[in-house]
């Protein structure tokens, strides 16, 4: 991993796969249809109106950053665009329609999973799981292209990409069953999640499967106007999912977002690669390559 450039080699990869990985764009656009929800969208509508490009340090904004990432994907003829959550700061109809129009125009296959902001109107009453279901159904549903919003498999050139929604930090029973079935298939798997998996000994914010996650470590529930994390921390199901991810030999790696900075961890021998936020112009340019390509010289000979 060299800044935004990632080269991923494996002997199970038979042909190159070009991936543009986008997380945390935080689009805030809205129109008159959002007026009834201003009390819930007000803070996040102001959060990313103007940003600083991560590389050039010039002023930019989420809309421009997203368009530039898509243009780059088009220029390189990417095989897939992975959108791993917080593409939106709140579930605005206008923003969802705009993203759909841009994705349709570019014509590149994409995979979308929600982040914790995509479906969250701050201060709206209800359990997080219920609110997620509600706003996925009312606003985000077209982005899933007919697939299950909480778990779906996408096969690309012999590699199976699993999009699993952990935007509440938790994994439910149905998702665990789905993941277990995918592991049992024996196919090479890549896990896409919004919130990174817990990396012991690394300060990468709180991850899914973190034994310290819970009410005592929740510092943002008042700011985000949401229920506090549970007193008892993660469910047994979430911990079982975490264990299975890192114990399964056919899981090649994990790609995530959420923490707004580039990060790479090796957890039980598996790489987890996290993208900086697209709101500041960042995205990952990922090449999945056959292992033999790592040892090929510019002349076509092989290094031994």
Buried (B, 14 or more C-beta within 10 A) or exposed (E): BEEBEBEBBBEBBEEEBBBBBBBBBBBBBBEEEBEEBEEBBEBBBEBBEEBEBBEEEEEBBBBEBBEBBBEBBBEBEBBBBBBBBBBBBBBBBBBBBBBEEBBEEBEBEBBBBBBBBBBBBBEBEEEBEEBBBBBBEEBBEEBBEEBBBBBBBBEBEEBBBBBBBBBBBBBBEEBBEBBEEBBEEEBBBBBBBBBBBBBEEBEBBBBBBBEEBBEEEBEEEEEBBBBEBBEEBBBEBBBBBBEBBBEBEBBBBBBBBBBBBBBBBEBEEBBBBBBBBBBBBBBBBBBBBBEEEEEEEEEEEEEE
